[in-house]
Amino acid sequence: MNTQYLPPLPRIEDTELFLTVCTHHSLSTVTSAETIHRENGRLAELGEKVLDLTVTDYLYRRKQVLDAQSIVNERRDLLNDENIIQWLNIYNLKTELRVANPNILQDPQEMRKYFLAYVGAVFVSNDILIVQNWIVRLIDPHHTSNLLSMPPQYNAPHPAPPQGSPP
């Protein structure tokens, strides 16, 4: 991947949220409401949905119209384990992950979960537009504009004032 077009990694300003992302569940010894709240699996679940939505929306809106199955296939190809591990390496995110066993860093499924947790945290701490602009530029390095922006707000029509004087 040509890092010349690499979008900047969105920051997670909330320190506690960042630590949640970077702490693997292997370090949790007791399960309680507190550890569940701080377990990055919740963020990974959210991040998976946000990432799928972002990539699906991008593929749907491209000039090259794709049928439904082509969108599914291309999304799967774009979000394969190899790409996700490459993104983790490029952004040097693996060095941030705290684990009980260093072999976890070699497990593609665990690295996928970590990346998804990061995406989930970016969504929680920022908004969908930050995620969309980051991920679209990550999967399409030559995409330079902020194609994705807030949808127009719907303004409900105001009822016409009543005719005549009130009784």
C-alpha positions as a printed NumPy array, in Angstrom:
array([[  0.   ,   0.   ,   0.   ],
       [  1.286,   3.419,  -0.928],
       [  1.398,   5.355,   2.341],
       [  1.599,   8.646,   0.438],
       [ -2.214,   8.66 ,   0.259],
       [ -2.767,   7.175,   3.696],
       [ -5.45 ,   9.084,   5.595],
       [ -4.526,  10.194,   9.079],
       [ -5.603,   7.847,  11.842],
       [ -8.533,   9.408,  13.713],
       [ -7.621,  10.03 ,  17.308],
       [ -9.526,   8.745,  20.289],
       [ -9.252,  11.62 ,  22.746],
       [-10.96 ,   9.877,  25.678],
       [ -8.113,   8.109,  27.5  ],
       [-10.383,   5.548,  29.17 ],
       [-11.987,   4.671,  25.832],
       [ -8.563,   4.351,  24.2  ],
       [ -7.387,   2.042,  27.004],
       [-10.522,  -0.055,  26.53 ],
       [ -9.71 ,  -0.44 ,  22.835],
       [ -6.109,  -1.374,  23.565],
       [ -6.741,  -3.87 ,  26.357],
       [ -7.297,  -7.439,  25.203],
       [ -9.823,  -9.486,  27.156],
       [ -7.023, -11.919,  28.083],
       [ -5.974,  -9.394,  30.736],
       [ -9.37 ,  -9.504,  32.485],
       [ -9.359, -11.98 ,  35.341],
       [-12.747, -11.209,  36.873],
       [-16.005, -10.68 ,  35.035],
       [-18.138,  -7.921,  36.462],
       [-20.257,  -5.096,  35.139],
       [-17.122,  -2.919,  35.257],
       [-14.98 ,  -5.309,  33.169],
       [-17.815,  -5.878,  30.695],
       [-18.129,  -2.118,  30.28 ],
       [-14.378,  -1.879,  29.625],
       [-14.111,  -4.979,  27.435],
       [-13.202,  -4.085,  23.859],
       [-15.498,  -6.783,  22.445],
       [-18.447,  -4.416,  22.768],
       [-16.611,  -1.794,  20.731],
       [-15.6  ,  -4.452,  18.19 ],
       [-19.239,  -5.458,  17.711],
       [-20.229,  -1.845,  17.138],
       [-17.182,  -1.238,  14.946],
       [-18.038,  -4.21 ,  12.736],
       [-21.462,  -2.771,  11.962],
       [-20.107,   0.737,  11.39 ],
       [-17.337,  -0.585,   9.117],
       [-19.763,  -2.736,   7.118],
       [-22.136,   0.214,   6.731],
       [-19.332,   2.547,   5.671],
       [-17.919,   0.208,   3.03 ],
       [-21.359,  -0.845,   1.763],
       [-22.425,   2.79 ,   1.428],
       [-19.201,   3.632,  -0.419],
       [-19.644,   0.727,  -2.848],
       [-23.305,   1.608,  -3.386],
       [-22.539,   5.259,  -4.203],
       [-19.621,   4.646,  -6.565],
       [-20.046,   5.611, -10.198],
       [-19.577,   1.991, -11.194],
       [-22.968,   0.535, -10.25 ],
       [-22.685,  -2.859,  -8.579],
       [-25.411,  -5.422,  -8.059],
       [-26.096,  -6.635,  -4.516],
       [-23.923,  -9.745,  -4.703],
       [-21.039,  -7.747,  -6.172],
       [-21.265,  -5.315,  -3.253],
       [-21.11 ,  -8.246,  -0.814],
       [-18.141,  -9.786,  -2.632],
       [-16.195,  -6.554,  -2.952],
       [-16.836,  -5.612,   0.686],
       [-15.562,  -9.041,   1.75 ],
       [-12.439,  -8.587,  -0.387],
       [-11.759,  -5.08 ,   0.908],
       [-12.192,  -6.103,   4.54 ],
       [-10.205,  -9.332,   4.452],
       [ -7.832, -10.192,   7.301],
       [ -4.762,  -9.385,   5.217],
       [ -5.903,  -5.792,   4.612],
       [ -6.898,  -5.258,   8.22 ],
       [ -3.538,  -6.538,   9.473],
       [ -1.79 ,  -4.326,   6.928],
       [ -3.724,  -1.289,   8.225],
       [ -2.845,  -2.167,  11.82 ],
       [  0.827,  -2.384,  10.828],
       [  0.828,   0.815,   8.785],
       [ -0.704,   2.769,  11.655],
       [  1.546,   0.926,  14.121],
       [ -1.51 ,   0.026,  16.201],
       [ -0.296,  -3.444,  17.162],
       [  2.255,  -1.845,  19.47 ],
       [ -0.606,  -0.258,  21.443],
       [ -2.48 ,  -3.493,  22.173],
       [ -1.946,  -4.86 ,  25.688],
       [ -2.23 ,  -8.648,  25.821],
       [ -1.516, -11.439,  28.295],
       [  0.096, -13.613,  25.609],
       [  2.117, -12.065,  22.728],
       [  0.949, -14.889,  20.409],
       [ -2.399, -13.107,  20.284],
       [ -0.74 , -10.496,  18.068],
       [ -0.28 , -13.193,  15.398],
       [ -3.936, -14.304,  15.423],
       [ -5.771, -12.724,  12.448],
       [ -9.178, -12.974,  14.144],
       [ -7.92 , -11.242,  17.273],
       [ -6.301,  -8.512,  15.166],
       [ -9.563,  -8.075,  13.236],
       [-11.41 ,  -7.689,  16.533],
       [ -8.863,  -5.103,  17.683],
       [ -9.228,  -3.062,  14.474],
       [-13.02 ,  -3.247,  14.747],
       [-12.807,  -2.045,  18.361],
       [-10.753,   0.923,  17.152],
       [-13.374,   1.702,  14.485],
       [-16.108,   1.423,  17.119],
       [-14.266,   3.809,  19.426],
       [-13.731,   6.329,  16.62 ],
       [-17.47 ,   6.186,  15.969],
       [-18.345,   6.603,  19.663],
       [-15.898,   9.443,  20.268],
       [-16.493,  11.291,  17.003],
       [-19.264,  10.428,  14.564],
       [-20.018,   8.403,  11.462],
       [-18.63 ,  11.088,   9.13 ],
       [-15.155,  10.812,  10.648],
       [-15.278,   7.021,  10.251],
       [-16.599,   7.256,   6.687],
       [-14.003,   9.735,   5.49 ],
       [-11.196,   7.732,   7.114],
       [-12.263,   4.3  ,   5.865],
       [-13.21 ,   5.42 ,   2.348],
       [ -9.779,   6.97 ,   1.91 ],
       [ -8.213,   3.84 ,   3.404],
       [ -9.903,   1.482,   0.908],
       [ -9.638,   3.957,  -1.983],
       [ -6.335,   5.839,  -1.518],
       [ -6.95 ,   8.052,  -4.544],
       [-10.236,   9.294,  -3.172],
       [ -9.31 ,  12.785,  -2.058],
       [-12.523,  14.699,  -1.495],
       [-14.803,  14.444,   1.475],
       [-17.45 ,  12.742,  -0.613],
       [-19.463,  11.895,   2.439],
       [-21.185,  14.694,   4.256],
       [-24.209,  15.226,   6.378],
       [-27.448,  14.51 ,   4.561],
       [-29.697,  17.488,   4.024],
       [-31.961,  18.176,   6.934],
       [-35.651,  17.656,   6.376],
       [-37.693,  20.701,   7.168],
       [-41.301,  19.858,   7.739],
       [-43.662,  22.27 ,   5.987],
       [-45.333,  24.687,   8.339],
       [-49.104,  24.685,   8.196],
       [-50.618,  27.724,   6.567],
       [-52.028,  30.258,   9.009],
       [-55.776,  29.956,   9.392],
       [-57.851,  32.196,   7.172],
       [-60.047,  34.728,   8.869],
       [-60.086,  35.836,  12.464],
       [-60.323,  33.472,  15.404],
       [-63.76 ,  33.253,  17.052]])
